Amino acid sequence: MRKWLFLSLLTSAALVLTLIETSLPIPIAIPGARLGLSNIIILSAVVVFGFKEGLVIGTLKSMLMILLTGSVMSFFYSFFGAIASTIAMFLAYKYIRSLSLIGVSFIGAFFHNLAQVLVASFILNNLRIFIYLPLLLLLSVVTGYFVGLASKYTTKQLKRVWNESNRSYRNGRKFK
């Protein structure tokens, strides 16, 4: 039960970061270009809790964004991007031990952008949308680095808080 409380708080944090991100002007005129701030939370959840939990956060964040923005089309981009990046980040984190969280984040950003372009080409029924992919992938290097760097800090703090919560719970104390 406590784990799901933590996950709901992380989902809220991912949602707030997404709302902040959508309100920021992007100085680059590339359709679909975003910072991917919610991936900080999703990557941290994958590391601390596991694949299923990261997937739940990404999925719930995408679904809740529909309620807040009313944009059904954004849901498809967000949902499939979150699914692809979470799967990729989990596999990279689990099986490529030599990668740092920054490297894992690069992989997640790559697959997030690839999934979004695939969804856009399907929705628009136009393969020419792939012309944006190299630009998005170049941007994902920058955003992937930032998300990975922030995830290192967030993961460290999340592990500390989660471990303290577990110790307090086992000792019969209330969580501070």
C-alpha positions as CSV (number, residue, x, y, z in Angstrom):
1,M,0.0,0.0,0.0
2,R,2.8,2.4,0.9
3,K,4.5,1.7,-2.4
4,W,1.4,2.7,-4.3
5,L,1.2,5.9,-2.3
6,F,4.8,6.7,-3.4
7,L,3.9,5.8,-7.0
8,S,0.9,8.1,-6.9
9,L,3.1,10.9,-5.6
10,L,5.6,10.2,-8.4
11,T,2.8,10.2,-11.0
12,S,1.7,13.6,-9.7
13,A,5.2,14.9,-9.9
14,A,5.5,13.6,-13.5
15,L,2.2,15.2,-14.4
16,V,3.2,18.6,-12.9
17,L,6.5,18.4,-14.8
18,T,4.6,17.7,-18.0
19,L,2.3,20.6,-17.4
20,I,5.2,23.0,-16.7
21,E,6.9,21.7,-19.8
22,T,3.9,22.3,-22.0
23,S,3.6,25.9,-20.8
24,L,7.2,26.7,-21.6
25,P,7.9,28.1,-25.1
26,I,10.3,25.9,-27.1
27,P,12.8,28.1,-28.9
28,I,13.2,25.4,-31.6
29,A,10.5,25.1,-34.3
30,I,10.4,21.3,-34.5
31,P,7.0,19.8,-34.2
32,G,6.9,17.5,-31.2
33,A,10.0,18.8,-29.6
34,R,9.8,18.7,-25.8
35,L,12.2,18.6,-22.9
36,G,10.8,15.3,-21.6
37,L,10.9,16.4,-17.9
38,S,8.5,13.7,-16.8
39,N,11.1,11.1,-17.9
40,I,13.2,12.1,-14.9
41,I,10.5,10.7,-12.7
42,I,9.8,7.6,-14.9
43,L,13.5,6.7,-15.1
44,S,13.9,7.1,-11.4
45,A,10.9,4.9,-10.7
46,V,12.3,2.2,-13.1
47,V,15.6,2.2,-11.1
48,V,14.1,2.3,-7.6
49,F,10.9,0.3,-8.1
50,G,11.1,-1.5,-11.4
51,F,9.6,-1.8,-14.9
52,K,6.0,-2.2,-14.1
53,E,6.0,0.8,-11.8
54,G,7.7,3.0,-14.3
55,L,5.2,1.9,-16.9
56,V,2.2,2.7,-14.6
57,I,3.5,6.2,-14.0
58,G,4.0,6.9,-17.7
59,T,0.6,5.5,-18.6
60,L,-1.2,7.3,-15.8
61,K,0.6,10.6,-16.6
62,S,-0.5,10.3,-20.3
63,M,-4.1,9.5,-19.3
64,L,-4.3,12.3,-16.8
65,M,-3.0,14.8,-19.4
66,I,-6.1,14.2,-21.5
67,L,-8.3,15.3,-18.5
68,L,-6.2,18.4,-18.0
69,T,-5.6,19.5,-21.6
70,G,-8.5,17.9,-23.5
71,S,-6.1,16.9,-26.2
72,V,-6.8,13.4,-27.3
73,M,-4.1,13.5,-30.1
74,S,-1.4,14.4,-27.5
75,F,-2.4,11.3,-25.6
76,F,-1.4,9.0,-28.4
77,Y,2.0,10.7,-28.8
78,S,2.6,10.8,-25.0
79,F,1.3,7.3,-24.3
80,F,3.3,5.5,-27.0
81,G,6.3,7.6,-26.4
82,A,6.2,6.8,-22.7
83,I,5.7,3.0,-23.3
84,A,8.6,2.8,-25.8
85,S,11.0,4.9,-23.7
86,T,10.1,3.0,-20.5
87,I,10.7,-0.4,-22.1
88,A,13.9,0.8,-23.7
89,M,15.2,2.4,-20.4
90,F,14.3,-0.7,-18.4
91,L,16.1,-3.0,-20.8
92,A,19.1,-0.8,-21.0
93,Y,19.3,-0.4,-17.3
94,K,18.9,-4.1,-16.6
95,Y,21.1,-5.6,-19.4
96,I,23.7,-3.0,-20.2
97,R,25.4,-2.5,-16.8
98,S,28.1,-0.3,-18.2
99,L,25.6,2.4,-19.0
100,S,25.2,5.3,-16.6
101,L,21.7,6.8,-16.1
102,I,22.7,9.4,-18.6
103,G,23.3,6.7,-21.2
104,V,20.0,5.0,-20.2
105,S,18.3,8.3,-20.6
106,F,19.8,8.8,-24.1
107,I,18.3,5.4,-25.1
108,G,14.9,6.4,-23.6
109,A,14.9,9.7,-25.4
110,F,15.7,8.0,-28.7
111,F,12.9,5.5,-28.4
112,H,10.5,8.1,-27.2
113,N,11.1,10.2,-30.3
114,L,11.0,7.2,-32.6
115,A,7.7,6.1,-31.2
116,Q,6.2,9.6,-31.5
117,V,7.3,9.9,-35.2
118,L,5.8,6.4,-35.9
119,V,2.5,7.4,-34.3
120,A,2.5,10.7,-36.2
121,S,3.2,8.9,-39.5
122,F,0.4,6.5,-38.8
123,I,-2.1,9.2,-37.7
124,L,-1.2,11.5,-40.6
125,N,-0.8,8.5,-43.0
126,N,2.3,10.2,-44.3
127,L,5.8,8.8,-44.1
128,R,7.4,12.2,-44.9
129,I,7.0,13.0,-41.2
130,F,10.2,11.0,-40.7
131,I,12.1,14.0,-42.1
132,Y,11.8,15.4,-38.5
133,L,13.4,12.3,-36.9
134,P,17.0,13.3,-37.3
135,L,16.3,16.7,-35.8
136,L,14.4,15.1,-32.9
137,L,17.1,12.6,-32.3
138,L,19.7,15.4,-32.2
139,L,17.6,17.3,-29.7
140,S,17.2,14.0,-27.7
141,V,20.9,14.0,-27.1
142,V,20.6,17.3,-25.2
143,T,17.4,16.4,-23.4
144,G,18.6,12.9,-22.7
145,Y,21.7,14.3,-21.1
146,F,19.7,16.7,-18.9
147,V,17.1,14.0,-18.0
148,G,19.8,11.5,-17.1
149,L,21.7,14.0,-15.0
150,A,18.6,15.0,-13.1
151,S,17.6,11.3,-12.8
152,K,20.9,10.6,-11.0
153,Y,20.0,13.1,-8.3
154,T,16.3,12.2,-8.2
155,T,17.1,8.5,-8.0
156,K,19.5,9.0,-5.1
157,Q,17.0,11.0,-3.2
158,L,14.1,8.7,-3.9
159,K,16.1,5.7,-2.7
160,R,16.9,7.6,0.5
161,V,13.3,8.6,1.2
162,W,12.0,5.1,0.3
163,N,14.6,3.4,2.5
164,E,13.9,5.7,5.4
165,S,10.2,5.1,5.0
166,N,10.8,1.3,5.1
167,R,12.9,1.6,8.2
168,S,10.3,3.8,10.0
169,Y,7.6,1.4,9.0
170,R,9.4,-1.6,10.3
171,N,10.2,0.2,13.6
172,G,6.6,1.2,14.1
173,R,7.2,4.9,13.7
174,K,5.4,7.3,11.5
175,F,7.1,8.4,8.4
176,K,8.8,11.8,8.9
